[in-house]
Amino acid sequence: MTMLVAKVYGKEDLRVEEAPKPTKAVGQEVTIRVKAVGICGSDNHIYHGANPFATLPRIMGHEYVGEVSDLGELVTGLAIGDHVVVEPITYCGKCYACRQGMPNVCTELKVNGVHVDGGMQEYAKISSQQAHKIASDIPWTTAVLAEPYTISGNASMRGKVELGKTVLIQGAGTVGQLLLRMCKAKGATVMITDVLDSRLEFARKNGADEVVNVTKEDLLERLNTWTNGEKANVVIDAACTPKTFAACLDYASVAGVIVPLGMTEEPSAIPQKPIMQKQLTICGTRLQGYQFEPVIKGIESGLLVDDGIVTQEIPIREIQSAFDLINNDPDQVRKVVLTFD
């Protein structure tokens, strides 16, 4: 028996082909029939040969959901037909990072779709630990947002976003919009920036308290006016450039927290004085740790929704057109979701 898979063999060498279906699940294994896969920026980096963590050839996709089709004999708490969201990481549970509650930076971390094959296949076999049940009345194209929401959940947790705090998010792309929703759900007031009015208009509908087009307005001036000179308690850099990261030090309040999301190796000019003078905290964030259950509850309750995040649904057989759209018309895309019959 065969199934359809989408596999990257090299730079911009993406093929849809037949492959053997997974063997029968045993032990703690679960096989899911994949229903939807979101395309992430990191998938596009793999497609372009620019993701330093990925090994090729690779079936991409770490944002995926599906229906349980097979269970190992030791699996409990799941049944055939259950709808599940896949947590796309595995970890040892024993190293220093895991002991600190940070399995997302485990020394033996493996990410589905990066280090091992991911969700761009009709059937995927995973560990039962990675399968999180979600209510069956949640549309697949909404459920697939659980994984990207966990990224914003981890970033906002690292930034200690909570009721009463002011948050500045630089960048109103897909990640910035999900961060906006997460920070609002946690009770913060949020200013978000971008260079495109269309993204800022969506952010305003998305619940932003303030929006700033940095090509038209002075951000520091707007920020000071908004906060009565205090500046932002939490600054999250979702624009991910050396310049925007360096500017975070100016935008953060005394005792503030800065959360950069970028992975560029290009250095930024960061002076020591403001870090010392304001007693700033700069927090890295990678993937997520223990965020799936609260995010799924947020989706099921209607607190974390789709409402325009998913802009295109494209069948898996037309995956090349999805990547062409992302690369040729990025302003038309917030989230492309690949679907399976």
Disulfide bonds with the S-S distance in Angstrom:
none
